[in-house]
Each structure stands twice: as structure tokens, then as C-alpha cells.
Amino acid sequence: MVGGAFKGVGEPWWGEVQVSSTEVSAFPHIGSDEAGKGDYFGPLAVAAAYADEVALTRLPEAGIRDSKKISVSRRIWEVEKAVKQICGAYEVVVISPTRYNDLHAKMRNLNRLLAWAHARAIENVLERVECEVAVTDKFGDESYLEESLMKRGRRVRVVQRVRAEDDPAVAAAAVLARAAFLRGMEKLSEETGLRLPRGATHVVAAAREVVAKGGEELLRRVAKVHFKTTKQVLAQS
């Protein structure tokens, strides 16, 4: 560790001790991650999970890692259950496409929207545990997330990392977010009677089906309409 030793629980240390993001990950902290950001259809799901010393050991032992590497059909649900059993506190914020479209139109910046959602999840976890650090995958300007944190959240040092999914707490949050996103996709598919595909490519045909069935109004209920795909679909519908 660079610059000295960590203080006890409840004693802020980040003003005195300079540590790397890897060292931070070895101590109790909150991890946050999102799912659905790059998917045309479906909600944006953002999750935060708190991991203490025990959880930081048990999460990797339970096979909890980057959610994109976990089989959707076979393991995501059992891994989600394990995360909820291991982590001391967690929160999932699910933003429906309708709400997402309204927020994006207001903020006009995806990174600010992401920061707002991450902040909500982190703050809700802080209502249940005392924690001084939150680790998240790096997106946009770090100040976006710091500015979005409310009064209680501002007590947390935010560490943004590239490929943060290798952090156990972030991996746990990624699993929760991925599972919530998949549930949201299933719900929207059931409501529309259409099988909505994941991803952002090969979605034009499905989007045209949505427009044919319910027009642009239905499209706004199931898709993130700021994607370039929307102009392509509406121009040819």
C-alpha cells in the first residue's frame, strides 16, 4: 500500500492515503454496474452491491464473475441467487424504456443518465450499510457520477476503473443488473406478443414489427429511441 495504512471502520482515510484501485478492491466496498446500455430493446438496469471481507472471498468461490460470460439460459438465475445470499446489501434500479427515453430527452447525454442511475443505486445501498468506497466501471467523465451523488452518497470515494468487472463487488452488481435486464426483456416481449431480440444489431426487422403493431408509441415503450436504428426503422415503415 502506498502512503500508510487504512484506518478503522467509519474513519475516512482517502484524504490521507493514496491507494491504487486494485488495493481499494481488497477492502469492503460497494460495486456498481449496468446492463442494457447497448441494447436497443429493453430497460436499462443498474445495480449496486456491498461486499465485506467475507463476501469478497465468497463471491469468486461461488463463480461470480463478469455476467456477460455466464450462460443466460443455465446459470444467470442461480448466480443471481448466490449474489443475494452473499452480499450484505444490494439495490437494483430498473429504468423502463419509456422512462429512459424521457430521461435521455431531458439530460441529452447517456453518461449523465448512467451517472444518475448509478448514484441512485449506490445511495440506496448506503441507507443500509456504512461504506466509504464505491467501485464502478469507467464511463464518461468521473465528475458526472460524483455530481449525481446526493448528500449521503457524497461521503463515498468513487473509484472508476476500466474493466471493473474483475472486482468481486462489481461482478456481483453486474449479475444483478443482467438478471433484471433479462426479466425486463421477457416482460416486454410478453406484453407486445413479439420476441424482442437483445443487442443493437439485427434488430431492425423486430423494430418494424413493433411499429406495424403499435406505431411509434409502442416503439417508445420497448426501445431506446435515441439509437440511430429508430430513424432507419421509421423512415422505412
HELIX and SHEET records of a PDB file:
HELIX    1   1 SER A   21  VAL A   24  1                                   4    
HELIX    2   2 GLU A   53  GLU A   61  1                                   9    
HELIX    3   3 SER A   67  LYS A   69  5                                   3    
HELIX    4   4 ILE A   76  ILE A   86  1                                  11    
HELIX    5   5 PRO A   97  MET A  107  1                                  11    
HELIX    6   6 LEU A  110  LEU A  126  1                                  17    
HELIX    7   7 GLU A  142  SER A  148  1                                   7    
HELIX    8   8 GLY A  153  ARG A  155  5                                   3    
HELIX    9   9 ALA A  164  ASP A  166  5                                   3    
HELIX   10  10 PRO A  168  THR A  192  1                                  25    
HELIX   11  11 VAL A  204  VAL A  222  1                                  19    
HELIX   12  12 LYS A  228  ALA A  235  1                                   8    
SHEET    1   A 5 ALA A  89  ILE A  95  0                                        
SHEET    2   A 5 LEU A  44  ALA A  51 -1                                        
SHEET    3   A 5 HIS A  29  ALA A  35 -1                                        
SHEET    4   A 5 VAL A 133  ASP A 137  1                                        
SHEET    5   A 5 ARG A 157  ARG A 161  1                                        
END                                                                             
